[in-house]
Amino acid sequence: MSENETSETTTETAAEIPVEKPDRDGLKTAKSLVLVNTGHGKGKSTAAFGTMLRAVALDWPVAVVQFLKSGDWNTGEEKIGRQIGVNWFSAGDGFTWNSEDLDESAAKARGAWAFAKETINSGDYKLVIMDEISYAMTWEWIDADDVATTIASRPAHVNLILTGRDMAERVIAQAHTVTEMTKVKHAFDDQIVAKKGIDY
């Protein structure tokens, strides 16, 4: 291949560098935002907790409600969250395949939603994260319509983040920003278990 051919190939595959400032005409502000992190890739909760740190750094009052993880998990995010003043509620019963009583697991999810709904409606928090809430809706342990209605009627200053695979379409319709995490590779595919400090 000649030098010219190499140069042309490189030019064709190179990403275009933006040189013009984006047009900001017509942009507006919002009093609060609703974010959804969904999809089958890793990073949904991780992204939510990154935003949690940003909010705490700005002195926002923050609450986290976890729908699957229980207080027995001793996760890194809960440890640091509590240390920096986040109101943390781990209400889940763990993985369903480890549950000794799925009715109890469902009851815990309903309790978590009741607490989350009360927390949102109180207006005491500027950010409320509902971690892994999608599963409770998918399994019909909580009503997706109730979740969507609560989102729509929340106090104007309350920002929300909802995480989990297969998020209900009614919830997605209420969100401002929806990110789908797509799995390219995952360590579990090579039978590598979740690693403390990386995964929880």
C-alpha positions as CSV (number, residue, x, y, z in Angstrom):
1,M,0.0,0.0,0.0
2,S,1.4,3.4,-0.9
3,E,1.8,6.3,1.4
4,N,-1.1,8.1,-0.3
5,E,-3.4,5.1,0.1
6,T,-2.6,4.9,3.8
7,S,-3.3,8.6,4.3
8,E,-6.7,8.4,2.5
9,T,-7.8,5.4,4.6
10,T,-6.9,7.2,7.8
11,T,-8.8,10.3,6.7
12,E,-11.9,8.3,5.8
13,T,-12.1,6.5,9.2
14,A,-11.1,9.4,11.5
15,A,-13.8,11.0,13.6
16,E,-14.9,14.4,12.6
17,I,-13.6,17.1,15.0
18,P,-16.3,19.6,16.0
19,V,-15.1,23.1,15.3
20,E,-18.3,25.1,15.6
21,K,-20.0,25.9,18.9
22,P,-23.3,24.1,19.2
23,D,-26.4,26.2,18.5
24,R,-27.9,27.0,21.9
25,D,-30.9,29.1,20.6
26,G,-34.2,27.9,22.0
27,L,-32.7,26.1,25.0
28,K,-34.5,26.2,28.3
29,T,-34.0,25.3,31.9
30,A,-35.9,22.8,34.0
31,K,-36.7,22.9,37.7
32,S,-35.9,19.2,37.9
33,L,-35.1,16.2,35.8
34,V,-36.0,12.5,35.6
35,L,-33.3,10.1,34.5
36,V,-33.7,6.4,33.6
37,N,-30.7,4.1,33.4
38,T,-31.8,0.8,31.9
39,G,-30.5,-1.9,29.5
40,H,-28.6,-5.2,30.0
41,G,-25.2,-3.7,30.3
42,K,-23.2,-2.9,33.5
43,G,-23.2,0.6,34.9
44,K,-26.9,1.5,35.6
45,S,-26.5,1.9,39.4
46,T,-22.9,3.0,39.1
47,A,-24.0,6.0,37.0
48,A,-26.8,6.8,39.4
49,F,-24.4,6.9,42.3
50,G,-21.9,9.0,40.4
51,T,-24.7,11.6,40.1
52,M,-25.4,11.1,43.8
53,L,-21.9,12.3,44.6
54,R,-22.3,15.3,42.3
55,A,-25.5,16.2,44.1
56,V,-24.1,15.8,47.6
57,A,-21.1,18.0,46.6
58,L,-23.7,20.7,45.8
59,D,-25.3,20.3,49.2
60,W,-28.4,18.7,47.8
61,P,-30.4,16.5,50.2
62,V,-30.3,13.0,48.7
63,A,-32.2,9.8,49.4
64,V,-31.6,6.3,47.9
65,V,-34.1,3.5,47.9
66,Q,-32.8,0.1,46.8
67,F,-35.5,-2.4,45.7
68,L,-33.3,-5.6,45.5
69,K,-30.3,-5.1,47.8
70,S,-30.9,-5.6,51.5
71,G,-29.0,-4.0,54.4
72,D,-27.0,-7.3,54.7
73,W,-25.1,-6.6,51.4
74,N,-22.7,-4.0,52.9
75,T,-22.0,-2.4,49.6
76,G,-19.3,0.3,49.1
77,E,-21.9,2.8,47.7
78,E,-24.1,2.4,50.8
79,K,-21.1,2.8,53.1
80,I,-19.8,6.0,51.5
81,G,-23.4,7.3,50.9
82,R,-24.2,7.1,54.6
83,Q,-20.9,8.7,55.5
84,I,-21.6,11.8,53.4
85,G,-25.2,12.2,54.6
86,V,-27.3,10.3,52.1
87,N,-30.6,8.9,53.5
88,W,-30.2,5.3,52.5
89,F,-33.0,2.7,52.5
90,S,-32.0,-0.9,51.5
91,A,-35.4,-2.5,51.4
92,G,-34.9,-5.5,49.1
93,D,-34.7,-9.2,49.8
94,G,-31.7,-10.0,47.5
95,F,-31.9,-12.0,44.3
96,T,-35.2,-13.7,43.7
97,W,-33.5,-17.1,43.2
98,N,-32.2,-16.9,46.7
99,S,-35.5,-15.9,48.2
100,E,-37.1,-18.3,50.7
101,D,-40.5,-16.6,50.4
102,L,-41.3,-14.7,47.2
103,D,-44.5,-13.3,48.8
104,E,-42.2,-11.7,51.5
105,S,-39.9,-10.4,48.7
106,A,-42.9,-8.9,47.0
107,A,-44.1,-7.3,50.3
108,K,-40.7,-5.8,50.8
109,A,-40.8,-4.3,47.3
110,R,-44.2,-2.8,48.0
111,G,-42.8,-1.4,51.2
112,A,-39.9,0.1,49.4
113,W,-42.2,1.8,46.9
114,A,-44.4,3.2,49.6
115,F,-41.3,4.6,51.3
116,A,-40.0,6.0,48.0
117,K,-43.3,7.6,47.1
118,E,-43.6,9.2,50.5
119,T,-40.0,10.4,50.2
120,I,-40.6,11.9,46.8
121,N,-43.9,13.6,47.7
122,S,-42.4,15.0,51.0
123,G,-40.3,17.4,48.9
124,D,-37.5,17.0,51.5
125,Y,-35.0,15.8,48.9
126,K,-33.6,17.4,45.8
127,L,-32.6,14.0,44.4
128,V,-34.2,10.6,45.0
129,I,-32.6,7.5,43.5
130,M,-34.8,4.4,43.1
131,D,-32.2,1.6,42.4
132,E,-33.4,-1.5,40.6
133,I,-37.0,-0.4,40.7
134,S,-37.7,-1.8,37.3
135,Y,-37.7,-5.4,38.5
136,A,-40.5,-4.7,41.0
137,M,-42.6,-3.4,38.1
138,T,-41.7,-6.2,35.7
139,W,-42.7,-8.8,38.3
140,E,-45.9,-6.8,39.0
141,W,-45.0,-6.3,42.7
142,I,-45.7,-2.6,42.3
143,D,-47.9,-0.8,39.8
144,A,-46.0,0.9,36.9
145,D,-48.9,3.3,36.4
146,D,-48.6,4.4,40.1
147,V,-44.9,5.0,39.6
148,A,-45.4,7.0,36.4
149,T,-48.1,9.1,38.0
150,T,-45.9,9.8,41.0
151,I,-43.1,10.9,38.7
152,A,-45.4,13.2,36.8
153,S,-46.9,14.8,40.0
154,R,-43.7,15.1,42.0
155,P,-42.8,18.4,43.6
156,A,-41.2,20.6,41.0
157,H,-37.7,20.7,42.6
158,V,-37.3,16.9,43.1
159,N,-35.0,15.2,40.6
160,L,-35.3,11.4,40.2
161,I,-33.1,8.6,38.9
162,L,-34.6,5.2,38.3
163,T,-32.5,2.1,37.4
164,G,-32.9,-1.4,36.3
165,R,-33.3,-3.6,33.2
166,D,-36.4,-3.5,31.1
167,M,-37.8,-0.3,32.5
168,A,-41.6,0.1,32.1
169,E,-42.5,2.1,29.0
170,R,-44.9,4.3,31.1
171,V,-41.9,5.3,33.2
172,I,-39.7,5.9,30.2
173,A,-42.4,8.2,28.8
174,Q,-42.1,10.4,31.9
175,A,-38.3,10.7,31.8
176,H,-36.2,13.5,30.4
177,T,-33.1,11.4,29.8
178,V,-33.1,7.7,29.2
179,T,-29.8,5.8,28.8
180,E,-29.7,2.2,27.7
181,M,-26.6,0.4,28.9
182,T,-25.6,-2.1,26.1
183,K,-23.5,-5.1,27.0
184,V,-20.6,-5.7,24.7
185,K,-18.8,-8.0,27.2
186,H,-19.3,-8.9,30.8
187,A,-17.0,-10.7,33.2
188,F,-19.8,-13.0,34.2
189,D,-19.8,-14.4,30.7
190,D,-16.4,-15.8,31.6
191,Q,-17.8,-17.1,34.9
192,I,-16.2,-14.4,36.9
193,V,-18.3,-13.5,40.0
194,A,-19.1,-9.9,41.0
195,K,-16.1,-8.2,42.5
196,K,-16.4,-6.2,45.7
197,G,-15.1,-2.7,45.0
198,I,-16.0,-2.9,41.3
199,D,-19.5,-4.3,41.2
200,Y,-20.7,-3.5,44.7
